[in-house]
């Protein structure tokens, strides 16, 4: 059952332009998608996503973009952008949007179930073990080493997230590319030195990006 293809066709016949816009992988050579494959993929991610959100994002990229080719890097970047401005746990939001994009409401159910079940069980087990071993100095030293490895993977994950955005902005022109870099670096510096609300940074970045895209589009028309 090629669920993603059926979902896309259903969206097209019903005039669901938003679903079609998100389904930006038309023509991509990818594996056939079934509900079972979707569930097992999320189950695998849930069992192996040790290290928090950065590791989970990395595994999502590896499985959905590069291994199965069910979504594109650009589509995933759009999903991240939408989820960053919503409250709550971003990883759950990623899971919901990817599941909905690929297989509708049933896709949401199996995706969330596959991710949460093993993660919750493993977290409970590890937490119980940690409480009994956390007082040992060697355990603390080992955790510090693990944190360093997780930070490295986080850098790789974030680079994968930002790369399609920068590539797309570069295609829009040098001015758009430079402004996107200024927003990227400036937002980080402002947050480090002034620690404003992230909502303020989102608004400033969004307004700046909207203005420069409007300016470039107007310039092209003229």
C-alpha positions as CSV (number, residue, x, y, z in Angstrom):
1,X,0.0,0.0,0.0
2,X,1.8,3.2,-1.2
3,X,0.3,5.4,1.4
4,X,2.2,8.6,0.6
5,X,1.3,8.5,-3.0
6,X,-2.4,7.9,-2.2
7,X,-2.3,10.7,0.3
8,X,-0.8,13.1,-2.3
9,X,-3.4,12.1,-4.9
10,X,-6.2,12.6,-2.3
11,X,-4.9,16.0,-1.5
12,X,-4.8,16.9,-5.2
13,X,-8.3,15.8,-5.8
14,X,-9.6,17.6,-2.8
15,X,-7.8,20.8,-3.6
16,X,-5.6,20.6,-0.4
17,X,-2.9,23.0,-1.6
18,X,-1.2,23.1,1.8
19,X,-0.6,19.3,1.7
20,X,0.7,19.5,-1.9
21,X,3.0,22.3,-1.0
22,X,4.5,20.3,1.8
23,X,4.9,17.3,-0.4
24,X,7.9,18.7,-2.2
25,X,9.5,15.4,-3.1
26,X,7.7,14.7,-6.3
27,X,9.9,12.8,-8.7
28,X,12.3,11.7,-5.9
29,X,13.5,8.1,-6.2
30,X,12.4,6.6,-2.9
31,X,11.3,3.4,-1.3
32,X,7.7,2.4,-1.3
33,X,6.0,3.6,1.9
34,X,3.7,1.4,4.0
35,X,2.1,2.0,7.4
36,X,4.2,-0.9,8.7
37,X,7.4,0.5,7.4
38,X,6.6,3.9,8.8
39,X,5.9,2.5,12.2
40,X,9.0,0.3,12.3
41,X,11.1,3.3,11.2
42,X,9.9,5.4,14.1
43,X,10.2,2.4,16.4
44,X,13.9,2.1,15.4
45,X,14.4,5.8,16.0
46,X,12.7,5.5,19.4
47,X,15.0,2.6,20.4
48,X,18.2,4.3,19.3
49,X,17.8,8.0,20.0
50,X,20.0,8.2,23.0
51,X,21.2,11.7,23.7
52,X,18.2,13.9,23.3
53,X,16.7,16.0,20.6
54,X,19.8,16.4,18.5
55,X,20.4,12.7,18.2
56,X,16.7,12.1,17.4
57,X,16.9,14.8,14.7
58,X,20.0,13.2,13.2
59,X,18.2,9.8,13.1
60,X,15.2,11.3,11.5
61,X,17.4,12.9,8.8
62,X,19.3,9.6,8.2
63,X,16.1,7.5,7.9
64,X,13.6,9.8,6.2
65,X,15.8,11.9,4.0
66,X,18.9,9.8,3.1
67,X,18.0,6.2,3.6
68,X,14.3,5.8,2.5
69,X,14.1,9.2,0.7
70,X,10.5,9.7,1.9
71,X,11.0,13.5,2.3
72,X,13.6,16.0,1.0
73,X,16.0,18.1,3.1
74,X,14.0,21.2,2.0
75,X,10.7,19.7,3.2
76,X,12.3,18.8,6.5
77,X,13.7,22.3,6.9
78,X,10.2,23.7,6.4
79,X,8.9,21.4,9.0
80,X,11.5,22.5,11.5
81,X,10.7,26.1,10.8
82,X,7.1,25.6,11.5
83,X,7.7,23.6,14.7
84,X,10.2,26.1,16.1
85,X,7.6,28.8,16.5
86,X,5.1,26.5,18.3
87,X,5.2,25.7,22.1
88,X,5.8,22.3,23.5
89,X,8.2,19.5,22.5
90,X,9.6,20.1,19.0
91,X,10.4,16.4,18.3
92,X,6.8,15.4,18.9
93,X,5.8,18.2,16.5
94,X,8.3,16.9,13.9
95,X,6.8,13.4,14.3
96,X,3.3,14.6,13.8
97,X,3.9,16.7,10.7
98,X,6.0,14.0,9.0
99,X,3.4,11.3,9.8
100,X,0.6,13.6,8.5
101,X,2.6,14.4,5.4
102,X,3.3,10.8,4.5
103,X,0.2,8.9,5.6
104,X,-2.5,11.3,6.9
105,X,-4.0,10.8,10.4
106,X,-3.1,7.1,10.6
107,X,0.5,8.2,9.9
108,X,0.4,10.6,12.8
109,X,-0.8,7.8,15.1
110,X,1.7,5.2,14.2
111,X,4.6,7.7,14.1
112,X,3.9,9.1,17.6
113,X,3.3,5.6,18.9
114,X,6.5,4.2,17.4
115,X,8.7,7.1,18.7
116,X,7.2,7.3,22.2
117,X,6.8,3.7,23.3
118,X,10.5,2.6,23.3
119,X,11.8,6.0,24.3
120,X,9.5,6.1,27.4
121,X,10.4,2.6,28.5
122,X,14.1,3.1,28.0
123,X,14.0,6.5,29.8
124,X,12.3,4.9,32.9
125,X,14.9,2.1,33.0
126,X,17.9,4.4,32.6
127,X,16.6,6.8,35.1
128,X,16.3,4.1,37.7
129,X,19.8,2.9,37.0
130,X,21.2,6.4,37.1
131,X,19.7,7.2,40.5
132,X,21.6,4.2,42.0
133,X,24.9,4.9,40.2
134,X,25.0,8.8,40.0
135,X,27.1,9.2,43.2
136,X,30.1,7.4,41.6
137,X,32.8,9.7,40.2
138,X,33.5,7.5,37.2
139,X,29.9,7.6,36.2
140,X,30.0,11.4,36.2
141,X,33.2,11.5,34.2
142,X,31.7,9.1,31.6
143,X,28.6,11.3,31.3
144,X,30.8,14.4,30.6
145,X,32.4,12.5,27.7
146,X,29.0,11.5,26.4
147,X,27.9,15.1,26.5
148,X,30.8,16.1,24.3
149,X,29.9,13.5,21.7
150,X,26.3,14.6,21.8
151,X,27.4,18.2,21.2
152,X,29.4,17.2,18.2
153,X,26.4,15.3,16.7
154,X,24.3,18.4,17.5
155,X,26.6,20.5,15.3
156,X,26.3,18.1,12.4
157,X,22.5,17.9,12.8
158,X,22.1,21.7,12.8
159,X,24.4,22.0,9.8
160,X,22.1,19.6,7.9
161,X,19.1,21.6,9.0
162,X,20.5,25.0,7.9
163,X,22.3,23.8,4.7
164,X,19.1,23.6,2.4
165,X,18.0,27.0,3.7
166,X,21.3,28.6,2.9
167,X,21.4,26.9,-0.5
168,X,17.9,28.1,-1.4
169,X,18.7,31.7,-0.2
170,X,21.9,31.6,-2.3
171,X,19.8,30.7,-5.4
172,X,17.6,33.8,-4.6
173,X,20.7,36.1,-5.0
174,X,23.7,37.3,-3.1
175,X,21.7,39.9,-1.2
176,X,19.3,37.4,0.2
177,X,22.2,35.0,1.1
178,X,24.1,37.8,3.0
179,X,21.0,38.9,4.9
180,X,20.3,35.3,5.9
181,X,23.8,34.9,7.3
182,X,23.4,38.2,9.2
183,X,20.2,37.0,10.7
184,X,21.7,33.7,11.6
185,X,24.9,35.1,13.2
186,X,23.1,38.2,14.7
187,X,20.4,36.1,16.3
188,X,23.0,34.0,18.1
189,X,25.0,36.9,19.3
190,X,21.9,38.8,20.5
191,X,20.8,35.8,22.4
192,X,24.2,35.2,24.0
193,X,24.8,38.8,25.1
194,X,21.3,40.1,25.8
195,X,19.2,36.9,26.4
196,X,15.9,38.2,25.0
197,X,12.8,36.1,24.6
198,X,13.1,33.7,21.7
199,X,9.7,35.0,20.5
200,X,11.4,38.4,20.0
201,X,14.2,36.8,17.9
202,X,11.7,34.9,15.8
203,X,9.7,38.1,15.1
204,X,12.8,40.1,14.2
205,X,14.2,37.3,12.0
206,X,10.9,36.7,10.3
207,X,10.2,40.4,9.7
208,X,13.8,40.9,8.3
209,X,13.5,38.0,6.0
210,X,10.1,39.0,4.8
211,X,11.3,42.5,4.1
212,X,14.3,41.4,2.1
213,X,12.3,38.9,0.1
214,X,9.7,41.6,-0.7
215,X,12.5,44.0,-1.7
216,X,14.1,41.4,-4.0
217,X,10.8,40.4,-5.6
218,X,9.9,44.1,-6.2
219,X,13.3,44.7,-7.7
220,X,12.9,41.8,-10.1
221,X,9.5,43.1,-11.2
222,X,10.9,46.5,-11.9
